[in-house]
Amino acid sequence: MSILKADELAARLALELRDLGAVRAAVTGAIARGESAASVAGEPGDRTNPVTLIAAADDEAAFYDLLFAWNAGGARSFDVFKGERDGVHFAIRVVLPERYGALAIWDTGNDAHLALLMKEAARFNLELDESGIHHGGDLQETSDEESAYRLLGLRRVPPEERTGEGELENYRLR
């Protein structure tokens, strides 16, 4: 599969999710980071490396119902809807709008970037994990990436710079 096809499909899916009623929707993962075609999506029919997206919906259960109608044959696994379009597998994480920012970062940052962010969170007595940013056990509202990075004392790091190679130094607020 070419990077262009994966990019085009991902962008089209994000628009379709908004048309279905998602408050926000975006491409995540390797495509958002601008990585090569080999790391973006496997060969047609390959389920191991899907195109990934995130969608925020006020009513997650109702949005999953819409996704099943939109993509017959799709399946849900925990908070991820999996389907196929044009021979390419995709995975859509559905979240509440107030969790969108932290989870978009979680789904887009590579492991090294996320490790740096977890260290930053600890500096502010916060915890960052796959469910969001927490303070004293309370989930913090992060409706966009900017608000999530701000909690960590940072300006938003563009997805293509989320490498885990010291990029946070260029984005510190304090």
C-alpha positions in Angstrom: 0.0 0.0 0.0 1.3 3.5 -0.7 1.5 6.2 1.9 -0.7 8.3 -0.3 -3.5 5.8 -0.3 -3.2 5.3 3.4 -3.2 9.1 3.9 -6.2 9.6 1.6 -8.2 6.8 3.2 -7.4 8.0 6.7 -8.4 11.6 5.9 -11.6 10.4 4.2 -12.5 8.3 7.3 -12.0 11.2 9.6 -14.3 13.3 7.6 -16.9 10.5 7.5 -16.7 10.2 11.3 -17.5 13.9 11.6 -20.4 13.5 9.2 -21.7 10.7 11.5 -21.7 13.1 14.4 -18.3 12.9 16.0 -17.6 16.0 18.0 -13.9 15.6 16.9 -12.2 13.1 14.7 -8.5 12.7 13.7 -6.0 10.4 12.2 -3.6 9.0 14.8 -0.6 6.7 14.9 2.0 6.4 12.2 0.1 8.3 9.6 -0.2 11.3 11.9 3.5 11.1 12.6 4.3 11.0 8.9 6.0 7.7 9.0 6.8 5.6 5.9 4.2 3.5 4.1 5.7 0.3 5.5 4.9 1.4 9.1 1.5 2.9 8.3 -0.5 0.1 7.0 0.1 -3.5 5.9 -0.7 -5.0 2.6 -4.4 -5.1 1.7 -6.1 -7.6 3.9 -3.4 -7.4 6.6 -5.0 -6.9 10.0 -1.8 -6.4 12.0 -1.1 -2.8 11.2 -4.4 -0.9 10.7 -4.9 2.8 9.9 -5.8 4.3 13.3 -8.2 7.1 14.2 -9.8 8.7 17.2 -13.4 10.0 17.4 -15.0 12.0 20.3 -18.7 11.5 20.8 -21.0 12.7 23.5 -22.7 9.3 23.7 -20.2 6.6 23.0 -22.7 3.8 22.9 -24.9 5.6 20.4 -21.9 6.4 18.3 -20.8 2.7 18.2 -24.3 1.9 16.9 -23.8 4.5 14.1 -20.4 2.9 13.3 -22.0 -0.6 13.0 -24.6 0.8 10.6 -21.9 2.8 8.7 -19.5 -0.2 8.3 -21.3 -3.5 8.2 -19.1 -6.3 9.3 -17.1 -4.1 11.7 -16.4 -5.3 15.3 -15.9 -3.7 18.6 -13.1 -4.6 21.0 -13.3 -2.6 24.3 -13.2 1.1 23.2 -12.0 0.4 19.6 -14.2 -0.2 16.5 -12.4 -2.2 13.8 -13.4 -2.4 10.2 -12.2 -2.5 6.6 -12.5 0.0 3.7 -11.1 -0.5 0.2 -9.1 -3.5 1.4 -7.5 -1.6 4.2 -8.1 -2.3 7.9 -8.8 0.5 10.3 -9.3 1.0 14.0 -11.3 3.8 15.5 -11.0 4.6 19.2 -14.2 6.3 20.5 -13.9 8.5 23.5 -15.8 11.2 25.4 -15.0 14.7 24.3 -13.3 15.6 27.6 -10.8 12.7 27.2 -10.0 13.4 23.5 -6.8 15.4 23.9 -4.8 13.1 26.1 -6.0 10.0 24.2 -5.2 11.6 20.8 -1.7 12.2 22.1 -1.5 8.6 23.5 -2.6 7.1 20.2 -0.2 9.3 18.2 3.0 9.4 20.2 5.5 6.6 19.8 6.6 4.7 22.9 9.7 6.9 23.5 7.6 10.1 23.3 5.0 8.7 25.7 7.7 7.7 28.2 9.0 11.3 28.2 5.4 12.6 28.7 4.9 10.2 31.6 8.0 11.6 33.3 6.7 15.2 32.7 3.4 14.2 34.2 5.2 12.9 37.3 6.9 16.3 37.7 3.5 17.9 38.2 2.1 15.1 40.4 0.1 13.8 37.5 -0.2 10.4 35.8 -0.5 9.8 32.1 -1.7 6.4 30.9 -3.9 4.9 28.2 -7.1 6.3 29.8 -5.9 10.0 30.1 -4.2 12.3 32.5 -5.0 11.9 36.2 -4.4 13.9 39.3 -4.9 12.2 42.7 -7.0 9.5 40.9 -9.2 12.1 39.2 -9.3 12.1 35.4 -8.4 15.6 34.1 -10.4 17.1 31.3 -8.4 17.4 28.1 -10.8 18.2 25.2 -7.9 18.9 22.8 -4.2 18.1 22.6 -3.3 21.7 23.6 -5.0 21.3 27.0 -3.3 18.0 27.6 0.1 19.3 26.8 -0.6 22.4 28.9 -1.3 20.2 32.0 2.2 18.8 31.4 3.8 22.3 31.2 4.3 22.1 27.4 3.0 23.6 24.2 1.5 21.2 21.7 4.2 19.0 20.1 3.3 18.4 16.4 2.7 14.7 15.7 5.7 14.4 13.3 8.0 15.5 16.1 6.8 13.0 18.7 9.9 10.9 18.5 11.1 10.7 22.1 14.4 12.2 21.1 14.4 15.2 23.4 11.7 17.2 21.6 10.1 18.3 24.8 12.8 20.8 25.5 11.6 22.9 22.6 8.0 23.0 23.9 8.3 23.8 27.6 6.0 26.5 29.0 7.9 26.8 32.3 
